[in-house]
Amino acid sequence: MNPELMEQLSGQLGANGLPYSIPIHPNLVHLSLGLFIMGITFDIVGVFFPLEKPFFKFLAIPVVRSNLFDVGWYNMVGAAIITFATVAAGFYEIMLADPLTDVKSAWGFEAMETMIWHGVGGVLLLGLMVGMAIWRGLQRYLWRKETVQQVQWSYLVAGLGIMFIMYVHGTLGAQLAAEFMVHNTAGGLLRLGENLHL
């Protein structure tokens, strides 16, 4: 970003380098991840329901297989929707980033490389999550609406693959905060020489 514009804005930025006290992107990230992971998890539980039914019965939990698939569907739709806000907040906050430039990440990347890969990965994951929600909707309402098992095995395998991509992508984001001090409030306070315990 233009240094003169950043200078104009600097008086309005807090210790984390943002015009608000708590970064929005990391909070939305965990919501996106949680919804996606729970969506795939409930679909997996739904697929293996015949094996788990005695366990649910033993615990006196009334579970119906179709309800497990309902939870998987609604979590996947929620993940696809909230990820638009997650990516938007990420790009807004990365434009205000002032990373440390004299360090390299544990993976050997510099700050700019890490930010670029994290940004590209965010857009890729947004596309994958929207694609998974569409795929899930097609299975639910067209392809498999008359079958007991609402999801295909290939869908579950793809979901697990996307979870691995999320892990790699999340590690890049964690490196931005921990190693490059991007929007890290505690790190910002330490850089300013202020007390963290106030």
C-alpha positions as CSV (number, residue, x, y, z in Angstrom):
1,M,0.0,0.0,0.0
2,N,1.1,3.6,-0.6
3,P,3.3,4.7,2.4
4,E,1.7,8.2,2.4
5,L,-1.8,6.7,2.7
6,M,-0.6,4.4,5.5
7,E,0.9,7.4,7.3
8,Q,-2.5,9.2,7.2
9,L,-4.2,6.1,8.6
10,S,-1.5,5.3,11.2
11,G,-3.0,7.5,13.9
12,Q,-6.3,5.5,13.7
13,L,-4.7,2.1,14.0
14,G,-4.4,0.2,17.2
15,A,-1.6,-2.0,18.5
16,N,-2.6,-4.8,16.1
17,G,-2.4,-2.5,13.1
18,L,-6.1,-2.4,12.5
19,P,-8.8,0.3,13.1
20,Y,-10.6,-2.0,15.5
21,S,-9.3,-3.8,18.6
22,I,-9.8,-7.5,17.6
23,P,-8.9,-8.9,14.1
24,I,-12.0,-10.1,12.4
25,H,-10.4,-12.6,9.9
26,P,-9.1,-15.1,12.5
27,N,-12.5,-15.3,14.2
28,L,-14.3,-15.9,10.9
29,V,-11.6,-18.5,9.9
30,H,-12.5,-20.6,12.8
31,L,-16.2,-20.4,12.1
32,S,-15.6,-21.4,8.4
33,L,-13.3,-24.3,9.5
34,G,-15.7,-25.5,12.2
35,L,-18.8,-25.5,9.9
36,F,-16.9,-27.3,7.1
37,I,-15.4,-29.9,9.3
38,M,-18.6,-30.6,11.1
39,G,-20.5,-30.9,7.8
40,I,-18.1,-33.6,6.6
41,T,-18.0,-35.3,10.0
42,F,-21.8,-35.6,10.3
43,D,-21.9,-36.9,6.7
44,I,-19.3,-39.5,7.6
45,V,-21.3,-40.5,10.8
46,G,-24.4,-40.7,8.6
47,V,-22.7,-43.1,6.2
48,F,-21.4,-45.3,9.0
49,F,-24.7,-45.1,10.9
50,P,-25.5,-48.8,10.8
51,L,-22.3,-49.6,12.6
52,E,-22.8,-46.8,15.2
53,K,-26.5,-47.3,15.8
54,P,-26.0,-49.8,18.7
55,F,-23.6,-47.2,20.3
56,F,-26.3,-44.5,20.1
57,K,-28.9,-46.8,21.4
58,F,-26.6,-47.8,24.3
59,L,-26.2,-44.1,25.2
60,A,-30.0,-43.6,24.9
61,I,-29.5,-41.0,22.2
62,P,-32.4,-41.0,19.7
63,V,-30.6,-40.6,16.3
64,V,-32.1,-40.9,12.9
65,R,-29.8,-41.3,9.9
66,S,-31.5,-38.6,7.9
67,N,-31.0,-36.1,10.7
68,L,-27.2,-36.6,10.5
69,F,-27.3,-35.9,6.8
70,D,-29.4,-32.7,7.5
71,V,-26.7,-31.5,9.9
72,G,-24.0,-32.2,7.3
73,W,-25.9,-30.3,4.7
74,Y,-26.7,-27.2,6.7
75,N,-23.1,-27.0,8.0
76,M,-21.8,-27.2,4.5
77,V,-24.1,-24.4,3.3
78,G,-23.1,-22.3,6.3
79,A,-19.4,-22.8,5.6
80,A,-19.8,-21.8,2.0
81,I,-21.7,-18.6,2.9
82,I,-19.5,-17.5,5.8
83,T,-16.3,-18.1,3.9
84,F,-17.1,-15.2,1.6
85,A,-16.9,-12.9,4.6
86,T,-13.8,-14.7,5.9
87,V,-11.9,-14.1,2.6
88,A,-13.1,-10.5,2.3
89,A,-12.0,-9.7,5.9
90,G,-8.7,-11.4,5.2
91,F,-8.0,-9.3,2.2
92,Y,-9.0,-6.1,4.0
93,E,-6.7,-6.9,6.9
94,I,-3.8,-8.0,4.8
95,M,-3.9,-4.6,3.0
96,L,-3.2,-3.0,6.4
97,A,-0.4,-5.5,7.3
98,D,3.0,-4.3,8.4
99,P,4.9,-7.6,8.8
100,L,8.4,-8.0,10.1
101,T,10.7,-8.1,7.1
102,D,13.9,-9.4,8.7
103,V,12.7,-12.9,9.5
104,K,11.7,-16.0,7.6
105,S,9.0,-18.5,8.5
106,A,9.6,-22.0,9.6
107,W,8.9,-23.0,6.0
108,G,11.6,-20.6,4.7
109,F,9.2,-18.0,3.2
110,E,9.5,-14.3,3.6
111,A,6.5,-12.2,4.7
112,M,5.4,-11.2,1.2
113,E,5.6,-14.8,-0.1
114,T,3.6,-16.0,2.9
115,M,0.9,-13.3,2.5
116,I,0.6,-14.1,-1.3
117,W,0.3,-17.9,-0.7
118,H,-2.2,-17.4,2.1
119,G,-4.3,-15.1,0.0
120,V,-4.2,-17.4,-3.0
121,G,-5.0,-20.3,-0.7
122,G,-8.0,-18.4,0.7
123,V,-9.5,-17.8,-2.7
124,L,-8.9,-21.5,-3.6
125,L,-10.5,-22.7,-0.5
126,L,-13.5,-20.4,-1.0
127,G,-14.0,-21.9,-4.5
128,L,-13.6,-25.5,-3.1
129,M,-16.1,-24.9,-0.3
130,V,-18.7,-23.4,-2.6
131,G,-18.1,-26.3,-5.0
132,M,-18.6,-28.8,-2.2
133,A,-21.8,-27.1,-1.1
134,I,-23.1,-27.2,-4.7
135,W,-22.0,-30.9,-5.0
136,R,-23.7,-31.6,-1.6
137,G,-26.9,-29.9,-2.8
138,L,-27.0,-31.9,-6.0
139,Q,-26.7,-35.1,-4.1
140,R,-29.3,-34.1,-1.5
141,Y,-32.0,-32.8,-3.9
142,L,-31.3,-34.6,-7.2
143,W,-28.9,-37.5,-7.5
144,R,-29.5,-39.3,-4.2
145,K,-32.7,-38.0,-2.8
146,E,-34.3,-41.5,-2.9
147,T,-31.4,-43.3,-1.4
148,V,-30.7,-43.9,2.3
149,Q,-27.0,-42.8,2.0
150,Q,-27.3,-39.2,0.9
151,V,-23.6,-38.7,0.0
152,Q,-21.1,-40.3,-2.3
153,W,-17.8,-41.7,-1.1
154,S,-16.0,-39.5,-3.5
155,Y,-17.6,-36.5,-1.8
156,L,-16.3,-37.6,1.6
157,V,-12.8,-38.2,0.2
158,A,-12.8,-34.8,-1.4
159,G,-13.9,-33.3,1.9
160,L,-11.0,-35.0,3.8
161,G,-8.6,-33.7,1.1
162,I,-9.9,-30.2,1.5
163,M,-9.4,-30.5,5.3
164,F,-5.7,-31.2,4.6
165,I,-5.5,-28.1,2.4
166,M,-7.1,-26.2,5.2
167,Y,-4.4,-27.4,7.6
168,V,-1.6,-26.2,5.3
169,H,-3.3,-22.9,4.6
170,G,-4.0,-22.4,8.3
171,T,-0.4,-23.0,9.1
172,L,0.5,-20.1,6.7
173,G,-1.9,-17.9,8.5
174,A,-0.5,-18.9,11.9
175,Q,3.0,-18.1,10.6
176,L,1.8,-14.6,9.6
177,A,0.6,-13.9,13.1
178,A,3.2,-15.6,15.1
179,E,6.4,-15.1,13.1
180,F,5.7,-12.0,11.1
181,M,3.5,-10.3,13.8
182,V,0.7,-9.5,11.3
183,H,-2.2,-8.1,13.3
184,N,-0.9,-9.7,16.5
185,T,-2.1,-7.5,19.3
186,A,0.2,-8.9,21.9
187,G,3.2,-8.6,19.5
188,G,2.2,-5.1,18.6
189,L,2.1,-4.1,22.2
190,L,5.5,-5.6,22.8
191,R,6.9,-3.7,19.7
192,L,5.5,-0.5,21.3
193,G,7.1,-1.4,24.6
194,E,3.7,-1.4,26.4
195,N,2.5,-3.6,29.2
196,L,0.5,-6.7,28.1
197,H,-1.3,-7.1,31.4
198,L,-3.3,-3.9,31.4
